[in-house]
Amino acid sequence: MTEFWLISAPGDKTCQQTWDKMTIATTRPNNLSTSNYKFSIPDLKVGTLDVLVGLSDDLAKLDSFVESVVKKVAQYMADVLEDSRDKVQENLLANGVDLITYITRFQWDMAKYPIKQSLKNISEIVSKQVTQIDNDLKARASAYNNLKGNLQNLERKNAGSLLTRSLADIVKKEDFVLDSEYLITLLVVVPKVSYADWISGGTPFIVRDFQYNEEEMKADKEEMNRLSTDKKKQFGPLVRWLKVNFSEAFIAWIHIKALRVFVESVLRYGLPVNFQAMLLQPNKKNMKKLREVLYDLYKHLDSSAAIIDASMDIPGLNLSQQEYYPYVYYKIDCNLLDFK
């Protein structure tokens, strides 16, 4: 199961009590959640209510964008590794650890995203960083795909049946009568099983249109060797770039999730800031029941939650983007690859 639910609820007398209540309700009696983790969010600058409302909508869009870039980098790594796709997961790391470890042990990166900055500034840092990764990916992918495509076109010329493939590695100069006014060498294609009959003159044959051009064949061979060498040269640096920038994009994505939890928690639960962010790994068989238990636990937070229309669009709550619950909720899906 690679899905996590990132939720928050207001602190009771202490945030520890909020944590204990949720853990007891979801794990001990019924195993609704495989594992629960406290999700650490630092003391960020709150700002004004108007800014928070606008930022909530902006963060929803940024969340979708960053997630799409994370998936694009992961998928392109799978495409580049080709026959080694089983090795893709071991290359998809964040800060040198696997994704589940990074999420469940999340610590805010103070160096990348200084908490003395405003929430808006932090979101802009993430946006600029991930936009650059997206642009670089497009440029690198285009260059590598062109190289790979040109090489595949040449390889196709050297594959397939004798009716269509290149004959450069089959025929030799000595096989042809060249520069003659009266003679021309014809190449014929005969199935192996019919060779004996053909020798005796009893089998039809196909004449292969072919002109011996030593310079052209040499140029094709040199071009294939060059493209193959270039591809090998680019492969290592490209995979390293993908690994580094997947990590950067994924880390940015989880920080956006943390920002969203902080902003929504302040908007819903008010000031002073007092909430506990919690990460649940739902048991796949009991997801519906887990949702019911969480609703019973937190329905007192919003009496309208039971009747609210998810098609409504209330500023700051992003109801048109996802389902609405009386507690703050965001899904983190680590299933990033789409193998066909």
C-alpha positions in Angstrom: 0.0 0.0 0.0 1.7 3.2 -1.1 -1.1 5.7 -0.1 -0.9 7.9 2.9 -3.5 10.2 4.5 -2.1 13.4 5.9 -4.6 14.9 8.3 -4.7 17.4 11.1 -7.0 18.0 14.1 -6.9 20.8 16.7 -5.0 20.1 19.9 -7.1 19.1 22.9 -5.5 20.1 26.2 -2.3 19.1 24.5 -1.5 17.9 20.9 -0.3 14.6 22.5 -3.9 13.9 23.5 -5.1 14.6 20.0 -2.5 12.1 18.7 -3.4 9.5 21.4 -7.2 9.6 20.6 -6.6 9.2 16.8 -4.1 6.3 17.3 -6.4 4.4 19.7 -9.4 4.8 17.4 -7.6 3.7 14.2 -5.1 1.1 15.2 -5.6 -0.9 18.4 -9.1 -2.4 18.2 -9.5 -2.7 14.4 -6.3 -2.3 12.5 -7.9 0.3 10.2 -4.5 2.0 9.7 -1.4 0.0 9.2 0.8 2.6 10.8 0.4 6.1 12.1 3.1 8.8 12.4 3.3 12.3 13.8 4.0 14.7 10.9 6.3 17.5 12.0 5.5 21.0 10.8 7.6 23.9 12.2 6.2 27.2 13.5 5.6 29.0 10.2 4.7 32.7 9.8 0.9 32.9 9.8 0.3 36.3 8.0 -3.2 37.8 7.5 -6.5 35.9 7.0 -6.9 37.3 3.5 -3.4 36.2 2.5 -4.1 32.7 3.9 -7.4 32.3 1.9 -5.7 33.3 -1.3 -2.6 31.2 -0.6 -4.9 28.1 0.1 -6.1 28.2 -3.5 -2.6 28.9 -4.9 -1.1 26.0 -3.0 -3.8 23.6 -4.3 -2.7 24.5 -7.9 1.0 24.3 -7.0 0.4 20.9 -5.3 -1.1 19.5 -8.6 1.8 21.0 -10.7 4.6 19.7 -8.5 3.0 16.2 -8.3 2.8 16.2 -12.1 6.5 17.0 -12.4 7.4 14.3 -9.8 5.5 11.8 -11.9 7.0 13.0 -15.2 10.6 12.7 -13.8 9.8 9.2 -12.4 8.2 8.0 -15.6 11.0 9.4 -17.8 13.5 7.5 -15.6 11.6 4.3 -16.3 11.6 5.1 -20.1 15.4 5.8 -20.1 16.2 2.6 -18.1 14.3 0.6 -20.7 15.1 -3.1 -20.0 16.1 -2.3 -16.4 12.7 -1.0 -15.3 12.8 -3.3 -12.2 15.6 -1.1 -11.0 13.6 2.1 -11.3 12.2 2.0 -7.7 15.7 1.7 -6.2 16.6 4.9 -8.0 13.5 6.8 -6.8 14.9 8.2 -3.6 14.4 11.4 -1.6 17.3 12.7 0.4 19.0 9.3 -0.1 16.2 7.2 1.5 13.2 5.5 0.1 10.0 7.5 -0.3 8.0 5.9 2.5 10.9 6.5 4.9 11.2 10.1 3.8 7.5 10.8 4.3 7.1 9.0 7.6 10.2 10.7 9.1 9.6 14.1 7.4 11.6 17.0 8.8 11.3 20.5 7.3 14.4 21.5 5.3 15.3 24.8 6.9 18.1 25.5 4.5 16.0 25.2 1.3 12.8 26.7 2.7 13.6 29.2 5.6 10.7 29.5 8.0 11.6 33.1 8.6 10.2 33.8 5.1 6.5 34.3 4.6 4.3 31.4 3.5 3.9 33.0 0.1 7.6 33.4 -0.4 8.2 29.8 0.5 5.6 28.7 -2.0 7.2 30.9 -4.6 10.6 29.3 -3.9 9.1 25.9 -4.5 7.3 27.0 -7.6 10.4 28.5 -9.1 12.5 25.5 -8.2 10.1 22.9 -9.7 9.4 25.0 -12.8 13.1 25.0 -13.5 13.2 21.2 -13.1 10.2 20.9 -15.5 11.9 23.0 -18.1 15.2 21.2 -17.8 13.4 17.9 -18.1 11.7 18.9 -21.3 15.0 20.1 -22.9 17.0 17.0 -21.8 14.2 14.6 -22.8 13.9 16.2 -26.2 17.7 15.9 -26.9 17.9 12.3 -25.7 14.7 11.2 -27.4 15.9 12.7 -30.8 19.2 10.8 -30.4 17.4 7.6 -29.4 15.0 7.9 -32.3 17.7 8.5 -34.9 19.6 5.4 -33.6 16.4 3.3 -33.7 15.7 4.3 -37.3 19.2 3.1 -38.3 18.8 -0.1 -36.3 15.5 -0.8 -38.1 17.4 -0.6 -41.4 19.6 -3.3 -40.1 16.8 -5.5 -38.9 13.9 -7.3 -40.4 13.8 -9.5 -43.5 16.3 -9.5 -46.4 13.6 -7.7 -48.5 13.9 -4.5 -46.5 17.0 -4.5 -44.2 20.3 -3.0 -45.0 22.7 -5.4 -46.7 25.9 -3.5 -45.8 27.0 -6.2 -43.3 26.1 -9.0 -45.7 27.5 -8.2 -49.1 31.1 -7.4 -50.1 32.6 -5.4 -52.9 33.8 -8.7 -54.5 30.2 -9.9 -54.9 29.5 -7.2 -57.5 30.5 -6.4 -61.1 31.1 -2.7 -60.8 31.6 0.0 -63.5 30.6 -2.2 -66.4 28.7 -1.0 -69.4 27.2 -4.4 -70.2 26.8 -6.3 -66.8 24.9 -5.5 -63.6 24.7 -7.6 -60.5 21.2 -8.4 -59.3 20.5 -9.6 -55.8 17.7 -12.1 -55.3 15.9 -13.1 -52.2 15.0 -16.8 -51.8 13.5 -18.5 -48.7 16.0 -20.9 -47.2 13.6 -23.8 -47.5 13.3 -23.2 -51.2 17.0 -22.8 -52.0 17.5 -26.2 -53.6 14.5 -25.7 -55.8 15.7 -22.3 -56.8 19.1 -23.7 -57.8 17.3 -26.1 -60.1 15.3 -23.2 -61.6 11.9 -24.3 -60.3 11.2 -21.6 -57.7 10.2 -17.9 -58.2 12.4 -15.4 -56.7 12.3 -11.7 -55.7 14.9 -9.2 -57.1 16.1 -6.9 -54.3 16.6 -3.4 -55.5 20.2 -2.6 -54.4 23.1 -0.5 -55.6 26.5 -1.1 -54.1 27.8 2.2 -52.7 30.7 1.7 -50.4 30.9 5.3 -49.2 27.2 5.4 -48.4 27.4 2.1 -46.5 30.5 3.3 -44.6 28.7 6.6 -43.7 25.7 4.7 -42.3 27.9 2.5 -40.2 29.9 5.4 -38.9 26.6 7.3 -38.1 25.3 4.3 -36.2 28.5 3.9 -34.2 28.5 7.7 -33.4 24.9 7.7 -32.3 25.4 4.5 -30.2 28.5 6.1 -28.5 26.6 9.4 -27.9 23.7 7.5 -26.4 26.0 5.7 -24.0 27.8 8.9 -23.1 24.5 10.7 -22.3 22.9 7.8 -20.5 24.9 8.0 -17.2 24.7 11.8 -16.7 21.0 11.7 -17.7 20.1 9.0 -15.1 22.1 10.9 -12.4 20.3 14.1 -13.3 17.0 12.3 -13.1 17.8 10.8 -9.7 18.9 14.2 -8.2 16.0 16.1 -9.6 13.4 13.5 -8.7 14.6 13.8 -5.1 14.4 17.6 -5.3 10.9 17.6 -6.8 9.6 14.9 -4.4 11.0 16.8 -1.4 9.4 20.0 -2.7 6.1 18.2 -3.1 6.0 17.0 0.5 6.9 20.5 1.8 3.9 21.8 -0.2 1.7 19.2 1.5 3.0 20.5 4.9 2.3 24.1 3.8 -1.3 23.1 2.9 -1.9 21.4 6.2 -0.6 24.4 8.1 -2.6 26.9 6.1 -5.9 24.9 6.2 -5.5 24.1 9.9 -5.1 27.8 10.7 -8.1 28.7 8.5 -10.3 26.1 10.1 -9.2 25.9 13.7 -8.2 29.5 14.2 -5.5 31.2 16.2 -3.3 30.7 18.2 -1.8 27.9 16.1 -2.7 24.6 17.9 -3.1 21.5 15.8 -1.5 18.1 15.4 -0.6 16.9 11.9 -0.8 13.1 11.5 0.1 10.7 8.8 -1.9 7.5 8.4 -1.1 4.5 6.2 -4.7 3.1 5.7 -5.3 -0.6 5.5 -6.5 -1.1 2.0 -9.3 -3.4 3.0 -10.7 -1.1 5.6 -10.5 2.4 4.0 -14.2 3.0 4.1 -14.4 2.0 7.8 -11.4 4.2 8.6 -13.1 7.2 7.0 -16.2 6.5 9.1 -14.1 6.3 12.3 -12.3 9.6 11.5 -15.7 11.2 10.8 -17.1 10.1 14.2 -13.9 11.3 15.9 -13.9 14.8 14.4 -17.5 15.5 13.3 -17.9 18.0 16.2 -15.4 20.2 14.4 -17.8 21.1 11.6 -21.5 20.3 12.0 -22.1 21.1 8.3 -19.7 18.5 7.1 -22.4 15.8 6.9 -24.5 17.8 4.5 -22.0 20.0 2.6 -22.1 19.8 -1.1 -18.6 18.9 -2.5 -19.5 20.6 -5.8 -19.6 24.0 -4.0 -16.5 26.2 -4.3 -15.8 28.0 -1.0 -12.7 30.1 -1.1 -9.9 28.7 1.0 -11.4 25.2 1.3 -10.9 24.0 -2.3 -14.1 21.9 -2.2 -14.3 21.7 -5.9 -10.8 20.0 -5.9 -11.6 17.1 -3.6 -13.9 15.7 -1.0 -14.5 17.7 2.2 -14.1 16.3 5.7 -14.5 18.0 9.1 -10.7 17.5 9.6 -7.9 18.7 7.3 -7.1 15.9 4.8 -4.7 15.5 1.9 -3.7 12.2 0.1 -0.1 11.4 -0.7 0.0 8.7 -3.3 3.5 7.2 -3.8 2.4 5.1 -6.8 4.2 7.3 -9.3 4.8 5.0 -12.2 2.4 4.0 -14.9 3.9 0.8 -16.4 1.9 -0.4 -19.5 
